[in-house]
Amino acid sequence: MRRPQVQYITEDSFRDWKNDYSRKKRIYVVEEFPTYRELKKNMPRILAEAYDPCYDDIDATVSVYRERKGEWGEWFEHWGLWQGKPKIKASGWQ
């Protein structure tokens, strides 16, 4: 089973990607977690680091990809802050 992973952009990763003319650097920071529970524990930190290069004043969204027990396929979730707490904004199967 694939481990849950989260992808997001930080200010540093965006700046490094923008200044790398060879385009070998990735814009996304990718973190893998042993369990979905561990990922959820770290979500406040991840959302605090996340950055949306298009909108400086809007909280960034992070993408989570995982498998669910007993189900096939890959599931995705888009997380963001709602009233200061991490919440799932959208989810689905792919």
SEPA-31412 format. One record per residue: residue number from 1; residue in three letters; z, x, y of N, C-alpha, C in turn. Coordinates in Angstrom, 1 decimal, always signed. Atoms other than C-alpha are relative to their C-alpha. Example, Ala and Ser with C-alpha at 12.3 -4.5 7.8 and 13.67 -1.06 7.14 Angstrom:
// SEPA-31412
 num residuo   n_up n_east n_north  ca_up ca_east ca_north   c_up c_east c_north
   1     ALA   +0.0   +0.9    -1.2   +7.8   +12.3     -4.5   +0.0   +0.9    +1.2
   2     SER   +0.0   -0.9    -1.1   +7.1   +13.7     -1.1   +0.8   -0.8    +1.1
// end
This chain:
// SEPA-31412
 num residuo   n_up n_east n_north  ca_up ca_east ca_north   c_up c_east c_north
   1     MET   +0.0   +0.8    -1.2   +0.0    +0.0     +0.0   +0.0   +0.9    +1.3
   2     ARG   +0.1   -0.8    -1.2   -0.9    +1.3     +3.4   +1.2   -0.3    +0.9
   3     ARG   -1.1   +0.2    -0.8   +1.9    +1.9     +5.8   -0.3   -0.6    +1.4
   4     PRO   +0.3   +0.6    -1.3   +2.2    +0.0     +9.1   -0.2   +1.1    +1.1
   5     GLN   +0.3   -0.9    -1.1   +0.7    +1.8    +12.1   -0.2   -0.7    +1.3
   6     VAL   +0.2   +0.5    -1.3   +0.6    +1.3    +15.8   -0.9   +0.9    +0.8
   7     GLN   +0.9   -0.8    -0.9   -2.0    +2.4    +18.3   +0.2   -0.5    +1.4
   8     TYR   -0.2   +0.3    -1.4   -1.5    +2.6    +22.0   -0.5   +1.2    +0.9
   9     ILE   +0.4   -1.1    -0.9   -2.5    +4.6    +25.1   +1.2   +0.3    +0.9
  10     THR   -1.1   -0.4    -0.9   +0.0    +6.6    +27.1   -0.7   +0.6    +1.2
  11     GLU   +0.6   -0.6    -1.2   -0.6    +8.0    +30.6   -0.5   +1.4    -0.3
  12     ASP   +0.4   -1.3    +0.4   -0.7   +11.5    +29.1   -1.2   +0.0    -0.9
  13     SER   +1.2   +0.1    +0.8   -3.2   +10.6    +26.4   -1.2   -0.4    +0.7
  14     PHE   +1.1   +0.4    -0.8   -5.4    +8.9    +28.9   -0.5   +1.1    +0.9
  15     ARG   +0.3   -1.1    -0.9   -5.3   +11.8    +31.3   -0.7   +1.2    -0.8
  16     ASP   +0.6   -1.0    +0.8   -6.0   +14.3    +28.5   -1.4   -0.3    -0.5
  17     TRP   +1.3   +0.5    +0.4   -8.9   +12.2    +27.2   -1.0   +0.0    +1.1
  18     LYS   +0.8   +0.1    -1.2  -10.3   +11.7    +30.7   -0.5   +1.4    +0.4
  19     ASN   +0.3   -1.4    -0.4  -10.2   +15.5    +31.4   -0.7   +0.8    -1.1
  20     ASP   +0.6   -0.8    +1.1  -11.6   +16.6    +28.0   -1.5   -0.4    +0.0
  21     TYR   +1.4   +0.3    -0.1  -15.4   +16.8    +28.6   -0.7   +0.1    -1.3
  22     SER   +0.6   -0.1    +1.3  -16.1   +17.6    +25.0   +0.2   -1.3    -0.8
  23     ARG   -0.4   +1.3    +0.6  -14.6   +14.2    +24.0   +0.5   +0.2    -1.4
  24     LYS   -0.6   -0.2    +1.3  -12.8   +15.7    +21.0   +1.4   -0.6    -0.1
  25     LYS   -1.4   +0.6    +0.0   -9.4   +14.3    +22.1   -0.1   -1.5    -0.1
  26     ARG   +0.0   +1.4    +0.1   -8.5   +10.8    +21.2   +0.8   -0.6    +1.1
  27     ILE   -0.7   +0.7    -1.1   -7.4    +8.3    +23.8   +1.2   -0.7    -0.5
  28     TYR   -1.1   +0.7    +0.6   -5.1    +6.5    +21.4   +1.0   +0.9    -0.7
  29     VAL   -1.1   -0.7    +0.8   -1.7    +7.7    +20.1   +0.2   -0.9    -1.2
  30     VAL   -0.2   +0.8    +1.2   -1.4    +6.6    +16.5   +1.3   +0.5    -0.7
  31     GLU   -1.2   -0.3    +0.7   +2.0    +6.4    +14.8   +0.1   -0.8    -1.2
  32     GLU   -0.2   +0.7    +1.3   +2.7    +5.5    +11.2   +1.5   -0.1    -0.3
  33     PHE   -1.4   +0.2    +0.4   +6.0    +4.1    +10.0   +0.2   -0.3    -1.4
  34     PRO   -0.2   +0.3    +1.5   +7.5    +3.9     +6.5   +0.1   -1.5    -0.3
  35     THR   -0.2   +1.4    +0.2   +8.3    +0.2     +6.9   -0.3   -0.8    +1.3
  36     TYR   +0.2   +0.9    -1.1   +7.5    -2.7     +9.2   +1.3   -0.1    +0.8
  37     ARG   -1.3   +0.1    -0.7  +11.2    -2.9    +10.0   +0.2   +1.2    +0.9
  38     GLU   -0.1   -1.2    -0.8  +11.2    +0.7    +11.3   -0.9   -0.1    +1.3
  39     LEU   +1.0   +0.2    -1.2   +8.1    -0.1    +13.5   +0.6   -1.0    +1.0
  40     LYS   -0.6   +0.9    -0.9   +9.9    -3.1    +15.0   +1.2   +0.6    +0.7
  41     LYS   -1.1   -0.7    -0.7  +13.0    -1.0    +15.8   -0.5   +0.9    +1.1
  42     ASN   +0.5   -0.9    -1.0  +10.8    +1.4    +17.7   -0.9   -0.6    +1.0
  43     MET   +0.9   +0.7    -0.9   +8.7    -1.2    +19.5   +0.4   +0.1    +1.5
  44     PRO   -0.4   -0.2    -1.5  +10.8    -1.1    +22.8   -0.4   +1.3    +0.6
  45     ARG   +0.4   -1.3    -0.5  +10.2    +2.6    +23.1   -1.5   +0.1    +0.1
  46     ILE   +1.5   -0.1    +0.0   +6.5    +2.3    +22.2   -0.5   -0.8    +1.2
  47     LEU   +0.5   +0.8    -1.1   +6.0    -0.5    +24.8   +0.4   +0.7    +1.3
  48     ALA   -0.3   -0.7    -1.2   +7.8    +1.6    +27.4   -0.9   +1.1    +0.3
  49     GLU   +1.0   -1.1    -0.1   +5.4    +4.5    +26.8   -1.4   -0.5    +0.2
  50     ALA   +1.4   +0.5    +0.0   +2.3    +2.3    +26.6   -0.5   -0.1    +1.4
  51     TYR   +0.6   +0.0    -1.3   -0.1    +2.4    +29.5   -1.4   -0.7    -0.1
  52     ASP   +1.3   +0.6    -0.1   -3.1    +0.2    +30.4   -0.8   +0.6    +1.1
  53     PRO   +0.7   -0.7    -1.0   -5.6    +2.3    +32.3   -0.8   -1.0    +1.0
  54     CYS   +0.8   +1.0    -0.9   -7.4    -0.9    +33.7   +1.0   -0.7    +1.0
  55     TYR   -0.9   +0.7    -0.8   -4.3    -2.5    +35.1   +1.4   +0.7    +0.1
  56     ASP   -1.3   -0.7    -0.1   -1.4    -0.4    +36.4   +1.2   -0.9    +0.1
  57     ASP   -1.2   +0.8    -0.2   +0.8    -3.3    +37.3   +0.3   -1.0    -1.1
  58     ILE   -0.2   +0.9    +1.1   +0.5    -5.2    +34.0   +0.5   +0.8    -1.2
  59     ASP   -0.5   -0.6    +1.2   +2.4    -4.4    +30.9   -1.1   +0.2    -1.0
  60     ALA   +1.0   -0.3    +1.0   +0.3    -2.7    +28.3   +0.3   -0.8    -1.3
  61     THR   -0.1   +0.6    +1.3   -0.4    -4.2    +24.9   -0.2   +1.1    -1.0
  62     VAL   +0.2   -1.0    +1.1   -0.1    -2.2    +21.7   -0.5   -0.8    -1.2
  63     SER   +0.5   +0.6    +1.2   -1.9    -2.9    +18.4   +0.7   +0.5    -1.2
  64     VAL   -0.7   -0.3    +1.2   -0.2    -3.0    +15.1   -0.9   -0.4    -1.2
  65     TYR   +0.8   +0.3    +1.1   -2.1    -2.8    +11.8   +0.8   +0.2    -1.3
  66     ARG   -0.9   -0.1    +1.1   -0.4    -3.5     +8.5   -0.6   -0.9    -1.2
  67     GLU   +0.2   +0.9    +1.2   -0.6    -5.1     +5.0   +1.2   -0.9    -0.2
  68     ARG   -1.1   +0.9    +0.3   +1.5    -8.1     +4.0   +0.2   +0.0    -1.5
  69     LYS   -0.3   +0.0    +1.4   +3.3    -8.2     +0.7   -0.6   -1.3    -0.6
  70     GLY   +0.5   +1.2    +0.8   +1.5   -10.5     -1.8   -1.3   -0.5    +0.6
  71     GLU   +1.3   +0.5    -0.6   -1.6   -10.9     +0.5   -1.0   +1.2    +0.1
  72     TRP   +1.0   -1.0    +0.0   -4.8    -9.0     +0.6   -0.6   +0.1    +1.4
  73     GLY   +0.6   -0.2    -1.4   -6.6    -7.6     +3.7   +0.9   +0.7    +0.9
  74     GLU   -0.8   -0.7    -1.0   -5.4    -5.9     +6.8   +0.3   -1.0    +1.1
  75     TRP   -0.5   +0.8    -1.1   -3.4    -7.8     +9.4   +0.2   +0.7    +1.3
  76     PHE   -0.3   -0.7    -1.3   -3.2    -7.0    +13.1   +0.9   -0.9    +0.8
  77     GLU   -0.8   +0.7    -1.0   -0.8    -7.9    +15.8   -0.1   +0.7    +1.3
  78     HIS   +0.0   -0.6    -1.3   -1.0    -7.3    +19.5   +1.4   -0.4    +0.6
  79     TRP   -1.4   +0.2    -0.6   +2.5    -6.8    +21.0   +0.0   +0.3    +1.5
  80     GLY   -0.2   -0.3    -1.4   +3.6    -6.9    +24.6   +1.4   -0.4    +0.4
  81     LEU   -1.3   +0.4    -0.5   +6.7    -7.5    +26.7   -0.1   -1.4    +0.5
  82     TRP   -0.1   +1.4    -0.5   +7.7   -11.1    +27.4   +1.5   -0.2    +0.4
  83     GLN   -1.4   +0.1    -0.5  +10.8   -11.5    +29.6   +0.8   +1.2    -0.4
  84     GLY   -0.7   -1.2    +0.3  +11.7    -7.9    +28.9   +0.2   +0.3    -1.5
  85     LYS   -0.2   -0.2    +1.4  +11.6    -8.2    +25.1   -1.4   +0.1    -0.7
  86     PRO   +1.2   -0.1    +0.8   +8.9    -7.2    +22.6   -0.3   -1.3    -0.7
  87     LYS   +0.5   +1.2    +0.6   +6.9   -10.2    +21.4   -1.4   +0.2    -0.5
  88     ILE   +1.4   +0.0    +0.4   +3.7   -10.7    +19.4   -0.8   -1.0    +0.9
  89     LYS   +0.9   +0.9    -0.8   +1.0   -12.0    +21.7   -1.1   -0.6    -0.8
  90     ALA   +1.1   +0.6    +0.8   -1.7   -12.5    +19.1   +0.1   +0.7    -1.4
  91     SER   +0.1   -0.6    +1.3   -2.1   -11.9    +15.4   -1.1   -0.7    -0.8
  92     GLY   +1.0   +0.5    +0.8   -4.6   -12.4    +12.7   -0.4   +0.9    -1.2
  93     TRP   +0.4   -0.8    +1.2   -6.4   -11.1     +9.6   -1.4   +0.5    +0.3
  94     GLN   +1.4   -0.6    -0.1   -9.4    -8.8     +9.4   -0.4   +0.6    -1.3
// end
